[in-house]
Amino acid sequence: MKRYWILTLLMTLASASMGQDGTTGLCQGCGLGFYLLMELGDLLLHVVFYSKLGDEEGAFDFADVANAL
């Protein structure tokens, strides 16, 4: 699972560093916001997933993660 977390993080960073015209990537007309939105959603899914695992073990939950920001 660690490699998927790293891959998602790298894809998020790549989306954030696209050119201002947003024409790089698979969808030529989608723009930067589309890719960044999708990657941030993936990243949030990882946070929710690991928070659930932490909650099941009694270590921490999503609120703990959010409060740690």
C-alpha positions as CSV (number, residue, x, y, z in Angstrom):
1,M,0.0,0.0,0.0
2,K,2.9,2.3,0.6
3,R,3.8,2.4,-3.1
4,Y,0.2,3.5,-4.0
5,W,0.4,6.3,-1.4
6,I,3.6,7.5,-2.9
7,L,2.3,7.2,-6.5
8,T,-0.8,9.2,-5.6
9,L,1.3,11.9,-3.9
10,L,3.6,12.1,-6.9
11,M,0.6,12.3,-9.3
12,T,-0.8,15.1,-7.2
13,L,2.4,17.0,-7.3
14,A,2.6,16.5,-11.1
15,S,-0.9,17.8,-11.5
16,A,-0.1,20.9,-9.4
17,S,3.0,21.6,-11.5
18,M,1.3,21.5,-14.9
19,G,1.6,24.4,-17.3
20,Q,-0.8,27.3,-16.8
21,D,-2.7,26.4,-20.0
22,G,-3.5,23.0,-18.5
23,T,-3.1,21.3,-21.9
24,T,-0.7,18.6,-20.7
25,G,-2.1,15.2,-19.8
26,L,-4.8,12.9,-21.2
27,C,-7.7,15.4,-21.5
28,Q,-6.6,18.3,-23.7
29,G,-9.5,20.5,-22.8
30,C,-9.9,19.7,-19.1
31,G,-7.4,22.2,-17.6
32,L,-5.3,22.1,-14.5
33,G,-8.2,22.2,-12.1
34,F,-9.6,18.9,-13.3
35,Y,-6.4,17.0,-12.8
36,L,-5.7,18.6,-9.4
37,L,-9.2,17.9,-8.2
38,M,-9.0,14.2,-9.2
39,E,-5.6,13.7,-7.6
40,L,-6.5,15.5,-4.4
41,G,-9.6,13.3,-4.2
42,D,-7.4,10.2,-4.4
43,L,-5.1,11.6,-1.8
44,L,-8.1,12.3,0.5
45,L,-9.3,8.7,0.0
46,H,-5.9,7.5,1.3
47,V,-6.2,9.7,4.4
48,V,-9.8,8.4,5.1
49,F,-8.7,4.8,4.5
50,Y,-5.7,5.0,6.9
51,S,-7.8,6.9,9.4
52,K,-10.3,4.1,9.4
53,L,-7.5,1.5,9.9
54,G,-6.2,3.6,12.8
55,D,-9.7,3.9,14.3
56,E,-10.2,0.1,14.1
57,E,-7.0,-0.4,16.1
58,G,-7.9,2.3,18.6
59,A,-4.8,4.4,17.7
60,F,-6.4,7.5,16.0
61,D,-9.3,8.5,13.9
62,F,-10.0,11.0,11.1
63,A,-10.7,13.8,13.6
64,D,-7.3,13.2,15.2
65,V,-5.7,13.5,11.8
66,A,-7.6,16.7,11.0
67,N,-6.7,18.2,14.3
68,A,-3.0,17.4,13.7
69,L,-2.9,19.9,10.8
